[in-house]
């Protein structure tokens, strides 16, 4: 299989896998993504979140409003620009995010246990290093 065909098959397979794992999610994907960005990257503005998610400012603002109303994030005035709010994940938001991540990992772990024999599990584990290298190449990290 040539590299372009392999790339397309990998893209399709990974997309299918991500969609399958997300079936256990209990919150909208945009809200989970915002919690994840705030958890990993520290405080961000709504505009920064929109850029990271690749959505409009209005779409990000709606998710921010909903997450704030649910007590999962809170905003504080930006120290350098009082017109902006810096958004932080709350303890409740971090807890909710952990539950979402645990549910995803649990569903994926169960599927791995039920699908693969020990040799296949080892090969899958080895493939993770390759996928990490590929991700690093694409992201420049």
C-alpha positions as CSV (number, residue, x, y, z in Angstrom):
1,X,0.0,0.0,0.0
2,X,1.5,3.4,-0.9
3,X,1.8,6.2,1.6
4,X,-1.2,8.2,0.4
5,X,-3.5,5.2,0.5
6,X,-2.1,4.3,3.9
7,X,-2.7,7.8,5.1
8,X,-6.3,7.8,3.9
9,X,-6.9,4.4,5.6
10,X,-5.4,5.6,8.8
11,X,-7.4,8.9,8.8
12,X,-10.6,7.0,8.2
13,X,-9.9,4.3,10.8
14,X,-8.9,6.8,13.5
15,X,-11.9,8.9,12.8
16,X,-14.2,5.9,13.1
17,X,-12.5,4.9,16.3
18,X,-12.8,8.4,17.8
19,X,-16.5,8.5,16.9
20,X,-17.1,5.1,18.3
21,X,-15.4,5.9,21.6
22,X,-17.4,9.2,21.9
23,X,-20.7,7.3,22.0
24,X,-20.2,7.0,25.7
25,X,-19.9,10.8,26.2
26,X,-22.6,12.4,28.3
27,X,-21.8,16.0,27.3
28,X,-21.7,17.8,24.0
29,X,-18.3,17.4,22.3
30,X,-17.7,21.1,22.0
31,X,-18.1,21.5,25.8
32,X,-15.8,18.6,26.5
33,X,-13.2,20.0,24.2
34,X,-13.3,23.4,26.0
35,X,-12.9,21.7,29.3
36,X,-10.0,19.7,27.9
37,X,-8.3,22.8,26.5
38,X,-8.7,24.7,29.8
39,X,-7.5,21.7,31.8
40,X,-4.4,21.1,29.6
41,X,-3.5,24.7,28.7
42,X,-4.5,26.8,31.6
43,X,-6.7,29.9,31.4
44,X,-7.8,31.0,27.9
45,X,-10.1,33.5,26.4
46,X,-13.2,32.7,24.4
47,X,-11.5,33.9,21.2
48,X,-8.5,31.6,21.9
49,X,-10.9,28.6,22.6
50,X,-12.7,29.3,19.3
51,X,-9.4,29.3,17.4
52,X,-8.2,26.1,19.0
53,X,-11.5,24.4,18.3
54,X,-11.7,25.8,14.8
55,X,-15.2,27.2,15.4
56,X,-16.7,30.7,15.3
57,X,-16.5,33.0,18.3
58,X,-20.3,32.8,18.7
59,X,-20.2,29.0,18.8
60,X,-17.4,29.0,21.5
61,X,-19.3,31.7,23.4
62,X,-22.4,29.6,23.6
63,X,-20.4,26.6,25.0
64,X,-18.7,28.9,27.4
65,X,-22.1,30.3,28.6
66,X,-23.5,26.8,29.1
67,X,-20.3,25.6,30.9
68,X,-20.4,28.7,33.2
69,X,-24.1,28.2,34.0
70,X,-23.3,24.6,35.0
71,X,-20.4,25.7,37.2
72,X,-17.8,23.8,35.2
73,X,-15.8,26.9,34.2
74,X,-15.5,30.5,35.5
75,X,-14.1,33.7,34.1
76,X,-11.9,36.3,35.7
77,X,-11.0,39.7,34.2
78,X,-7.9,39.5,32.0
79,X,-5.0,41.2,33.9
80,X,-3.7,42.9,30.7
81,X,-7.0,43.7,28.9
82,X,-10.0,44.4,31.1
83,X,-12.4,43.9,28.2
84,X,-11.5,40.2,28.1
85,X,-12.2,37.3,30.4
86,X,-9.8,34.5,31.2
87,X,-11.6,31.3,31.6
88,X,-10.6,28.6,34.1
89,X,-11.9,25.1,34.6
90,X,-13.4,24.7,38.1
91,X,-13.0,21.7,40.4
92,X,-16.4,20.5,39.3
93,X,-15.4,20.9,35.6
94,X,-12.2,19.0,36.2
95,X,-14.2,16.2,37.9
96,X,-16.7,16.1,35.1
97,X,-13.9,15.9,32.5
98,X,-12.2,13.1,34.5
99,X,-15.5,11.1,34.4
100,X,-15.8,11.7,30.7
101,X,-12.3,10.5,30.1
102,X,-12.7,7.5,32.4
103,X,-15.8,6.5,30.5
104,X,-14.0,6.7,27.2
105,X,-11.0,4.8,28.5
106,X,-13.3,2.2,30.1
107,X,-15.2,1.6,26.9
108,X,-12.0,1.4,24.8
109,X,-10.3,-0.9,27.4
110,X,-13.3,-3.3,27.4
111,X,-13.2,-3.4,23.6
112,X,-9.4,-4.1,23.6
113,X,-9.9,-6.9,26.1
114,X,-12.8,-8.5,24.2
115,X,-11.2,-8.1,20.7
116,X,-7.5,-8.8,20.9
117,X,-5.3,-11.7,22.0
118,X,-2.1,-11.0,24.0
119,X,0.1,-10.8,20.9
120,X,-2.3,-8.3,19.2
121,X,-2.4,-6.2,22.4
122,X,1.4,-6.1,22.3
123,X,1.4,-5.0,18.6
124,X,-1.2,-2.4,19.4
125,X,1.0,-1.1,22.3
126,X,4.0,-0.9,19.9
127,X,1.9,0.9,17.3
128,X,1.2,3.7,19.9
129,X,4.8,4.9,19.7
130,X,4.5,5.1,15.9
131,X,1.3,7.1,16.2
132,X,2.8,9.4,18.8
133,X,5.8,10.1,16.5
134,X,3.4,10.8,13.6
135,X,1.4,13.2,15.7
136,X,4.5,15.0,16.8
137,X,5.6,15.4,13.2
138,X,2.2,16.8,12.2
139,X,2.0,19.2,15.2
140,X,5.7,20.2,15.3
141,X,6.1,19.0,18.9
